[in-house]
Amino acid sequence: MSVADRKAREKEALKMLILKGAKKLFLEKGIEQTTIRNIADEIDYSVGTVYVYFKDKNAILHDLHSIGFQELGGYFSELFSIENPMERLRKMGFIYIKFALENQEMYDLMFNVKAPMEFLENSNNDDWDEGAVTFGHVKKTIEECINKGHFVGHNVEPLSFMVWSLVHGMCCLQIRQRITGVKFTNPDTILLDGYNEYLKIIEKL
């Protein structure tokens, strides 16, 4: 390995260390309460080192946000070979739930922590298009379902939003441990049981 290759790997490793430390603090303290100093202390590096890689904490969140959606996209990749849109829609929900439960901290950061709106407003909106791309997969699938005669009388975008919201809501209740407080008969399976009930409903539409 050349000196340049070694240095590049070391820089990438340090960048990932910063991101890991920041993610931990964002979730524990909240983004607004977390400072660059906090992040530097968390990883035992100087504040100046963090600033070499990121101009501010919102830039850090942007990278974490992007990584999360790239990971979700990796989960979704197996859907692209499913030609039947209703079958794809059914599988999409299961995969979304799987991603949320296997990546709970990242999911919280992607969807439940307050977004850094000042960074979004001061940057090219294309830098934050991962969420739009992911929602686009849902929307495209719903549109294909409608074209095949399903969901008659429904509109693509609001129906897509409803489907995403329903699955997202169930995932949030599970991740935030709100399910156990309701005293369901089968709390360990209620998430998937609930999703299967939703599937029974859409099969009739």
SVG drawing of the C-alpha trace seen along z (x, -y; Angstrom):
<svg xmlns="http://www.w3.org/2000/svg" viewBox="-63 -30 67 43">
<polyline fill="none" stroke="black" stroke-width="0.4" points="0.0,0.0 1.4,-3.4 1.7,-6.3 -1.1,-8.1 -3.4,-5.1 -2.7,-4.7 -3.3,-8.4 -6.6,-8.2 -7.7,-5.3 -6.8,-7.0 -8.7,-10.1 -11.8,-8.1 -11.5,-6.2 -11.4,-9.4 -14.3,-10.8 -16.4,-7.8 -15.3,-8.1 -16.6,-11.6 -19.9,-10.5 -20.3,-7.7 -19.6,-10.0 -21.9,-12.6 -24.8,-10.1 -24.5,-8.9 -24.7,-12.5 -27.5,-13.6 -29.6,-10.8 -28.7,-11.2 -28.7,-15.0 -30.5,-16.2 -29.0,-18.0 -29.6,-21.5 -27.9,-20.6 -24.9,-19.0 -21.9,-21.1 -18.8,-20.5 -16.9,-20.6 -19.1,-17.8 -18.4,-15.7 -14.6,-16.3 -14.6,-15.3 -16.6,-12.2 -14.0,-10.9 -11.0,-12.4 -9.9,-14.7 -9.5,-18.4 -12.3,-20.7 -10.0,-21.7 -9.8,-18.2 -13.6,-17.9 -13.7,-21.2 -11.2,-19.8 -13.8,-17.3 -17.1,-19.2 -17.9,-22.9 -20.6,-22.5 -22.8,-19.9 -25.5,-20.2 -23.0,-19.1 -22.3,-16.1 -26.0,-15.3 -26.3,-15.6 -23.7,-12.9 -25.4,-10.7 -28.7,-11.3 -27.2,-10.3 -25.6,-7.2 -29.0,-6.1 -30.8,-6.5 -28.1,-4.7 -28.5,-1.8 -32.3,-1.8 -31.7,-1.8 -29.6,1.3 -32.5,3.0 -34.9,1.9 -32.7,3.2 -34.3,6.6 -37.6,5.1 -36.6,4.0 -36.8,7.5 -40.5,7.9 -42.6,7.0 -46.1,7.4 -46.6,4.0 -49.0,5.3 -46.5,8.0 -43.8,5.3 -45.9,3.1 -46.5,5.9 -42.8,6.8 -41.8,3.1 -43.5,2.7 -41.8,5.8 -38.4,4.6 -39.0,1.1 -40.0,2.6 -36.9,4.9 -34.6,1.9 -36.2,-0.1 -35.9,2.6 -32.3,3.6 -31.1,0.0 -33.1,-1.7 -30.6,-4.5 -30.2,-5.4 -33.9,-5.3 -34.5,-7.7 -31.9,-10.0 -33.4,-9.8 -37.1,-10.3 -37.6,-11.2 -34.9,-13.7 -35.6,-17.4 -34.1,-18.1 -31.4,-20.8 -33.5,-23.2 -30.8,-25.9 -28.4,-23.5 -31.1,-22.5 -32.0,-26.2 -28.3,-27.1 -27.4,-24.2 -28.4,-22.8 -31.6,-20.9 -30.3,-18.1 -28.0,-17.3 -31.0,-16.2 -32.9,-14.2 -32.4,-10.8 -35.7,-10.9 -37.5,-12.0 -35.9,-9.2 -37.0,-6.6 -40.6,-8.0 -40.4,-7.9 -40.2,-4.1 -43.4,-4.0 -45.1,-6.4 -44.1,-4.6 -45.3,-1.3 -48.7,-2.8 -49.0,-4.3 -48.4,-1.0 -50.9,0.6 -53.5,-1.9 -52.7,-1.3 -53.3,2.4 -56.8,1.6 -56.1,1.5 -57.1,-1.4 -59.8,-2.7 -60.8,-6.3 -57.6,-7.0 -54.9,-9.6 -51.3,-8.4 -49.4,-10.9 -51.8,-11.2 -52.3,-7.4 -48.5,-6.9 -48.1,-9.2 -50.8,-7.4 -49.1,-4.0 -45.7,-5.3 -47.1,-7.1 -48.9,-3.9 -45.8,-1.8 -43.6,-4.5 -46.0,-5.1 -45.9,-1.4 -42.1,-1.3 -41.9,-4.4 -44.2,-3.0 -42.1,0.1 -38.7,-1.7 -39.8,-4.2 -41.1,-1.3 -44.7,-2.5 -46.1,0.9 -45.5,2.5 -47.4,-0.2 -50.6,0.6 -50.6,4.2 -51.3,5.9 -52.1,9.6 -49.1,10.4 -46.7,7.4 -43.8,9.2 -45.7,9.8 -48.2,6.9 -46.1,4.9 -46.1,7.7 -49.6,8.7 -50.8,5.1 -49.0,4.9 -50.6,8.2 -54.0,6.7 -53.2,3.7 -52.3,6.2 -55.7,7.8 -57.3,4.4 -55.4,3.4 -56.1,6.8 -59.7,5.7 -59.0,2.4"/>
</svg>
